[in-house]
Amino acid sequence: MIKKIIFCISLFVTTCSWSQDNTASPYSYYGLGEPKFRGTQDVRSMGGIGIMSDSLQLNLLNPASYSRLLTTNFSIGGTSSFTTMKNSSESEKVQRTTLDYIAVGFPVGKIGFSFGLMPYSAVGYRNENTFENTNDQTTRREIKRGEGNVNKVFIGTSYNINKKLSFGFELGYHFGEITNNYIEFITEPAVPLGTIERNNSNIRGISFNTGLLYQTKLNSKLNLQTSLTFSPETKLKSDNTSYLSTVSLGANNIEIVDNQNGQEINVADTEIRLPSKFGFGAGIGESKKWLIGSEIVYTQSSVLTNRFGNPENATFENATKIGIGGYYIPKYDSFSSYFSRIVYRAGFRYENTGLVIRNQSIKDYGMTFGLGLPLGISKIDLGFEFGKRGTTNNALIEENYFNLNIGLSFSDIWFKKRKID
């Protein structure tokens, strides 16, 4: 087990580029960017419902699940996204591969612990526009570009109040850097130099998450599982800087910034509110056989603001996410058929993201499928997601995406006294 953890940590270190270029969505311009973490890969394959407690696998959406572990678990997951972005007249394809989470969980009696690292949000967009300036009768080319992300390192614990009920608490520290560039050239009459305004936000702060899990038998076969989570509103501190300079275009349209004669602009530091979040879910099923459930998450995202003022025609409203999904295992203890031990998953997800642009609420729909491939008490999770975000109405952009998710879950028994040394 130790060798596996060392290998996966080495993999994580060599892919530190996950903290940059994590998205290509134009909607990541707003707020803190595009939310990234949607659960471990097994949860994502069931429409994102986090109502389960598993004795061999982490559920990172509800900290109350940690004390339900029977083995030490190391989980790591990544996603390859293939997106077609289109408006009313043209389309463009982009692809991104990112690391989604890395976490360790372990039980100690009735108590469970977990810690790890995951991306919280990501910014990655490039918009170009040509317009006529009526003040000086010039034609101008405007480029808006942003990159960066906010990560979250967390530690959590939970306690089994009894065999049916557990309570958990998680503390998270958010940190990251986001840069927005605004570039403008006069193209007619042609002027060789343009201007660039570079706004940088260094973000950090603490968040909290609590959860309850309750499970009980309805009869000799059927089980009821319920989940409750709550995250109170917190504030992140944003240390802001702004820099103004001239820029020229070199070979292959590479932007060359004059850093010698630039000017730093005094801007105030700000506080960014992380909205409160409440989730409730329930499901019924037969242990180690099947489950079907649903979860709804309400986020008070109307309190969100942009890092440098609020753009025109964009506001925030409260967000709602609804997930429906489940799994089926033909025969978990089959000796003759490996396919009978595979976990087959499916789900559907609907989300009103809380972002409103030009009076259009930006919504996100997704159909999910997945397989849990057992490797002893460890597992490989494969997930497939087809979805759509946004709209082409009112000159907006629609994103049609396919996500391929891969998760590795390694389990081993720690903290158990050996009878023979």
Summary of the structure (lengths in Angstrom):
residues: 421
radius of gyration: 23.7
end to end distance: 18.6
largest distance: 87.5
contacts: 1439
relative contact order: 0.17
helix: 10%
strand: 62%
